[in-house]
Amino acid sequence: MMTQTKTTTGTILHLQRLSTEDGPGIRTTVFFKGCPLRCQWCHNPESISPKKQVQWIGNRCIGCDSCIEACDQNALTHTRNGILRDRTLCTVCGKCVEACPSGAMEMLGREITVDQLAAELLKDLAYYQKSGGGVTLSGGEPTLQPHFCGDLMDALKQEGVHVALDTCGLCTPEIFNSLAEKADLILFDVKLIRGEDHQKWTGVDNKRILQNLESARDLVTQSGGRKQMWIRTPLIPGATVTEENLKAIGFHLRMALGSSVERWELCAFNNLCRDKYTRLDMDWNFSDTGLMTTTALEQARSWATSGGFDPQRTFITGAARAENEFEK
C-alpha cells in the first residue's frame, strides 16, 4: 500500500487498460487533457483543450430531450441532425450529462487526485508484473500538468511500477528533466525535423523540442541501461511522409542520439477519429485521407532508414489497407 498521501489534482480524459502499444508488456495508458501543439492531423482532438468539454454521441441518443430541459443556458437545440450545441452559450456545467439516460451526452475530462488515480492504476499491478508492463502517461501532453504528473510517477514508482512518459517534448527544460528523470521509458515524438515545417503543421517551431530530446539522450546515457528511449514519428500523408523529412529524422537520430534510442516507431496514419471531430464541432483537414498501403508504409520505412539509423531498430506500427482497396 502507498504510505504517502498525494492530493495533487489533475485533469485526465480516460484510462486505456490492457494496452500493448505504448511501451513493453501489458500497460494502462493514462490520457491527460491539454496539449501545447496544434497538429493538423491530431488523432485525439478531445485532448487538445486543457478544459473540460461535452460531446454528443448520436448513435446513443434516444431523442428524449432530457438534456435540453436540463440546460439552464438554452445552449441545446433538437434538429433533424440531432442535438446541436451552441458552444458560445455552453458553460460545461454537466447538467445535460447528468440528465441524459443513455450516455449520449458525455463529459470529456475529469478531475482526480494522485491518490485516487494511483489506486485505480494499481488494481492491474499483477498484469504489469507478469508481463513486464506498467503505466504510460500520455495525452494530450502530460508535461502540461507537471506537479500532478510528477507526484503520480512518484506514487507508482514507490510500488515498483514501470512508468513510461509519452511526450511531444514541448515544455521548459526544468519540467522536462524533472519528469524524464522519473521515467523508466521515454516515448519521444519527433514529427518533423525542419523548424519551418514543424511550425506549419503543429503551430510551433521545434527548437525547444530538439533541445529536450538531447536532454533525454543524456539522461538515458547516464542511466547505465536503467532508462530507455523510443522515438515515435507519425506517418501523415502529405505532411510528415516525405523522403526529405524521414531521411533527415533518421540522420538526426543516428548523429545526435546514436545508441540512446532503443526503438524508432513509424506510426501509420489512421482516420478513426473522424467522428471525434464531428462531436466537437471541429473541422479536420485529413477527413478524406485514407489509410496508407503496405507498399507506401514500406517506402516510408526505406526513406527513414536511408538516413543511416539502424533498420533493425526501426518499426512500422498501426494498420494498413490492401493495395487494391478503395478508400475515400
Residue, then its C-alpha position, 0 to 999 in steps of 0.5 A: m500500500m502507498t504510505q504517502t498521501k498525494t492530493t495533487t489534482g489533475t485533469i485526465l480524459h480516460l484510462q486505456r487498460l490492457s494496452t500493448e502499444d505504448g511501451p513493453g508488456i501489458r500497460t494502462t495508458v493514462f490520457f491527460k487533457g491539454c496539449p501545447l501543439r496544434c497538429q493538423w492531423c491530431h488523432n485525439p482532438e478531445s485532448i487538445s483543450p486543457k478544459k473540460q468539454v461535452q460531446w454528443i454521441g448520436n448513435r446513443c441518443i434516444g431523442c428524449d430531450s432530457c438534456i435540453e430541459a436540463c440546460d439552464q443556458n438554452a445552449l441545446t437545440h433538437t434538429r433533424n441532425g440531432i442535438l446541436r450545441d451552441r458552444t458560445l452559450c455552453t458553460v460545461c456545467g454537466k447538467c445535460v450529462e447528468a440528465c441524459p439516460s443513455g450516455a449520449m451526452e458525455m463529459l470529456g475530462r475529469e478531475i482526480t487526485v494522485d491518490q485516487l488515480a494511483a489506486e485505480l492504476l494499481k488494481d492491474l499491478a499483477y498484469y504489469q508484473k507478469s508481463g513486464g508492463g506498467v503505466t504510460l502517461s500520455g495525452g494530450e501532453p502530460t508535461l502540461q500538468p507537471h506537479f500532478c504528473g510528477d507526484l503520480m510517477d512518484a506514487l507508482k514508482q514507490e510500488g515498483v511500477h514501470v512508468a513510461l512518459d509519452t511526450c511531444g517534448l514541448c515544455t521548459p527544460e526544468i519540467f522536462n528533466s524533472l519528469a524524464e528523470k522519473a521515467d523508466l521509458i521515454l516515448f519521444d515524438v519527433k514529427l518533423i525535423r525542419g523548424e519551418d515545417h514543424q511550425k506549419w503543421t503543429g503551430v510551433d517551431n521545434k527548437r525547444i523540442l530538439q533541445n529536450l530530446e538531447s536532454a533525454r539522450d543524456l539522461v538515458t546515457q547516464s542511466g547505465g541501461r536503467k532508462q530507455m528511449w523510443i522515438r515515435t514519428p507519425l506517418i501523415p500523408g502529405a505532411t510528415v511522409t516525405e523522403e526529405n523529412l524521414k531521411a533527415i529524422g533518421f540522420h538526426l537520430r543516428m548523429a545526435l542520439g546514436s545508441s540512446v534510442e532503443r526503438w524508432e516507431l513509424c506510426a501509420f496514419n489512421n482516420l478513426c477519429r473522424d467522428k471525434y471531430t464531428r462531436l466537437d464541432m471541429d473541422w479536420n483537414f485529413s477527413d478524406t485521407g485514407l489509410m496508407t498501403t503496405t507498399a507506401l508504409e514500406q517506402a516510408r520505412s526505406w526513406a527513414t532508414s536511408g538516413g543511416f539509423d539502424p533498420q533493425r531498430t526501426f518499426i512500422t506500427g498501426a494498420a494498413r489497407a490492401e493495395n487494391e482497396f478503395e478508400k475515400 
